[in-house]
């Protein structure tokens, strides 16, 4: 029982130390002057910029897809028109 109580006390002490370290880390994120906070905010800013760039590229991709579909329709229409004109030219000959 004594050994278990000693182990319990040791674990409780270690738990307090870990909680203190966790609070210090939390405080370091709140303080904008710490290196960790600067790196975190820099990474967060970079992530936001990349998300905006990704949105812009997705929008451009959608625009190009629509444009490509329009060009494909025009190509099919022009091919049909070319076939008609070729047929008419052969009849004329």
Buried (B, 14 or more C-beta within 10 A) or exposed (E): EEEEEEEEEEEEEEEEEEEEEEEEEEEBEEEEEBEEBEEBEEEEEEEEEEEEEEEEEEEEEEEEEEEEEEEEEEEEEEEEEEEEEEEEEEEEE
